[in-house]
Amino acid sequence: MAGGLTVGLDHLSFEDAIRDADVSRTAAYRCWPHKDAFLADLAVALAEQAIPATPTRAAHGTAMIRAIVTEHADELATPEGRAAVLDRVVRQTAADDFDLDRAEVTRWQTYLAVVMSLQTMPAGPLRDRVAEAVSNADDRLLARLERSYQRIAEFFGFRAVTDYGTLAGIGVAVMRGLVIGDLARPATPGQDLSATAFAALIGANIEPSDTAHWDQETIDAKLAELAVDNIFIDTDAPS
């Protein structure tokens, strides 16, 4: 056990996969002459589909934010009030993201299996393909979260004191850690932890970019910005 436990895909049977897929062995072996080629393609496909830590969700997230901002619209007049509303948005969307992420247990297990399988793959082109797929999927997630953070901060008249990419990297690491911890200890109060962690992350790394008093016309214009299906529409575009 000096090397620790390992996780991989080697236990999967190529023959079982062929049978379960109900395809001919000839066709399968024409595509994948050997098991390693099949496992590499499988790992790449899984890596591309199994990244589970999703940032604030499109229309769902927009509806949440719209409800919070509308309820507390009278606080948007001052920078202090806007900071308080932003804090509520971050806490509630983070708790909601946590609930949605941990509900995707199968995707998390798949993601972890793919990542850990890299540790047992021999160096070479096959391992490189899987590593690239995992890296590309992570990059897409980070880019999406980076733009989400920027969109929310700027909506409330704030800017990051560090770059949004760094905040996104920390945010993804925090959420993954919380979800993995919840898989190991389901009784963990993850919602409270995620709300507190993300409120602290954002609160400590932003500053006002707009210190003006917002009049009712400005506040109404902000509410109008939220009267759409998805304020994160650019976030869902391919990177």
Order of alpha helices (4+ residues) and beta strands (2+ residues): alpha-alpha-alpha-alpha-alpha-alpha-alpha-beta-alpha-alpha-beta-alpha
